[in-house]
Amino acid sequence: MKKLLFTQRSDSPHWVGDGFPVRSIFNYRELGQNISPFLLMDYGGPTVFSPTDKRRGVGEHPHRGFETVTIVYDGEVEHRDSAGGGGLIRPGDVQWMTAASGLVHEEFHGREFAKKGGAFEMVQLWVNLPKKDKMVKPRYQGIKSNDIPVVTFGNGNSARIIAGEFQKKTGPALTFSPVNLWDMRLKKGVVSLEVPEEHTCALFILSGKISTQDGQTIGEAEMAIFEREGSTLSFKVEEDAKILFLGGAPLNEPIVGYGPFVMNTQMEIGQAFRDFEEGRMGVLQRIEGAE
């Protein structure tokens, strides 16, 4: 039975651009290898935006060496990048962008959502790439909700399998190392999950409340990180909960990052900045009529 190691939360929200009010739940500078293969998690919202004709979001910026994974619960996020990837993701959809060797991208609210306004809630993860894959060609996966398999289990519980495998259902996301990402809706009662031995294992509570085997209560906008030993994760759902399960094989490789780049050495970080400044990560084509 897996034991709770520690919890993480953030009560200090900040803005990314003018479209994403986020709380940074964890980052690799604080947790390092403890959360590998994950590097960072931002929780956006929940909030309500008023209608506007402006483009709300964050303008073009580079990345290299990892992947960004955006899960939309409410609202819309529109993405495009210098490698030709892009699309609109709506509630229930997932954007899995592999920056890898480097690209420039932008993220804005969907145009129709911006005009109407409304509820907004999302999670963005940074997932590290193994050293051998950090310089592969970038790619973009726009995963629609209808393409994400759903598993029902226990007393009315359900899980959408975004990546990895759960009860013989496999998620659509293509990954470079073993990753499990499950979007769960859990009813009150005890829940037991079978998870891979020696993998990182964490639960992020978007709503509701759980308690762990040692009696610790974990609530909204809080993450529980468990030990890697053992293959059974058991906890009690105290209030019906919306939970994101994060699991994956640790990479056990050096993590060296600065700003939008995460590599294995300081020399590689310096090269990333030079490549970006010299235009080798591409450029975004201007959109006619955009601000």
Secondary structure in CASP SS format (residue, H / E / C, confidence):
PFRMAT SS
TARGET T0000
AUTHOR 0000-0000-0000
METHOD secondary structure of the structure
MODEL  1
M C 1.00
K C 1.00
K C 1.00
L E 1.00
L E 1.00
F E 1.00
T E 1.00
Q E 1.00
R E 1.00
S C 1.00
D C 1.00
S C 1.00
P C 1.00
H E 1.00
W E 1.00
V E 1.00
G C 1.00
D C 1.00
G C 1.00
F E 1.00
P E 1.00
V E 1.00
R E 1.00
S E 1.00
I E 1.00
F E 1.00
N E 1.00
Y H 1.00
R H 1.00
E H 1.00
L H 1.00
G H 1.00
Q H 1.00
N H 1.00
I H 1.00
S C 1.00
P C 1.00
F E 1.00
L E 1.00
L E 1.00
M E 1.00
D E 1.00
Y E 1.00
G E 1.00
G E 1.00
P E 1.00
T E 1.00
V E 1.00
F E 1.00
S C 1.00
P C 1.00
T C 1.00
D C 1.00
K C 1.00
R C 1.00
R C 1.00
G E 1.00
V E 1.00
G E 1.00
E E 1.00
H E 1.00
P E 1.00
H E 1.00
R E 1.00
G C 1.00
F E 1.00
E E 1.00
T E 1.00
V E 1.00
T E 1.00
I E 1.00
V E 1.00
Y E 1.00
D E 1.00
G C 1.00
E C 1.00
V E 1.00
E E 1.00
H E 1.00
R E 1.00
D E 1.00
S C 1.00
A C 1.00
G C 1.00
G C 1.00
G E 1.00
G E 1.00
L E 1.00
I E 1.00
R C 1.00
P C 1.00
G C 1.00
D C 1.00
V E 1.00
Q E 1.00
W E 1.00
M E 1.00
T E 1.00
A C 1.00
A C 1.00
S C 1.00
G C 1.00
L E 1.00
V E 1.00
H E 1.00
E E 1.00
E E 1.00
F E 1.00
H E 1.00
G C 1.00
R H 1.00
E H 1.00
F H 1.00
A H 1.00
K H 1.00
K H 1.00
G C 1.00
G E 1.00
A E 1.00
F E 1.00
E E 1.00
M E 1.00
V E 1.00
Q E 1.00
L E 1.00
W E 1.00
V E 1.00
N E 1.00
L C 1.00
P C 1.00
K H 1.00
K H 1.00
D H 1.00
K C 1.00
M C 1.00
V C 1.00
K C 1.00
P C 1.00
R E 1.00
Y E 1.00
Q E 1.00
G E 1.00
I E 1.00
K C 1.00
S H 1.00
N H 1.00
D H 1.00
I C 1.00
P C 1.00
V E 1.00
V E 1.00
T E 1.00
F E 1.00
G C 1.00
N C 1.00
G C 1.00
N E 1.00
S E 1.00
A E 1.00
R E 1.00
I E 1.00
I E 1.00
A E 1.00
G C 1.00
E E 1.00
F E 1.00
Q C 1.00
K C 1.00
K E 1.00
T E 1.00
G C 1.00
P C 1.00
A C 1.00
L C 1.00
T C 1.00
F C 1.00
S C 1.00
P C 1.00
V E 1.00
N E 1.00
L E 1.00
W E 1.00
D E 1.00
M E 1.00
R E 1.00
L E 1.00
K C 1.00
K C 1.00
G E 1.00
V E 1.00
V E 1.00
S E 1.00
L E 1.00
E E 1.00
V C 1.00
P C 1.00
E C 1.00
E C 1.00
H C 1.00
T E 1.00
C E 1.00
A E 1.00
L E 1.00
F E 1.00
I E 1.00
L E 1.00
S E 1.00
G E 1.00
K E 1.00
I E 1.00
S E 1.00
T C 1.00
Q C 1.00
D C 1.00
G C 1.00
Q C 1.00
T E 1.00
I E 1.00
G C 1.00
E C 1.00
A C 1.00
E E 1.00
M E 1.00
A E 1.00
I E 1.00
F E 1.00
E C 1.00
R C 1.00
E C 1.00
G C 1.00
S C 1.00
T E 1.00
L E 1.00
S E 1.00
F E 1.00
K E 1.00
V E 1.00
E E 1.00
E E 1.00
D E 1.00
A E 1.00
K E 1.00
I E 1.00
L E 1.00
F E 1.00
L E 1.00
G E 1.00
G E 1.00
A C 1.00
P C 1.00
L C 1.00
N C 1.00
E C 1.00
P C 1.00
I C 1.00
V E 1.00
G E 1.00
Y E 1.00
G C 1.00
P C 1.00
F E 1.00
V E 1.00
M E 1.00
N C 1.00
T C 1.00
Q H 1.00
M H 1.00
E H 1.00
I H 1.00
G H 1.00
Q H 1.00
A H 1.00
F H 1.00
R H 1.00
D H 1.00
F H 1.00
E H 1.00
E C 1.00
G C 1.00
R C 1.00
M C 1.00
G C 1.00
V C 1.00
L C 1.00
Q C 1.00
R C 1.00
I C 1.00
E C 1.00
G C 1.00
A C 1.00
E C 1.00
END
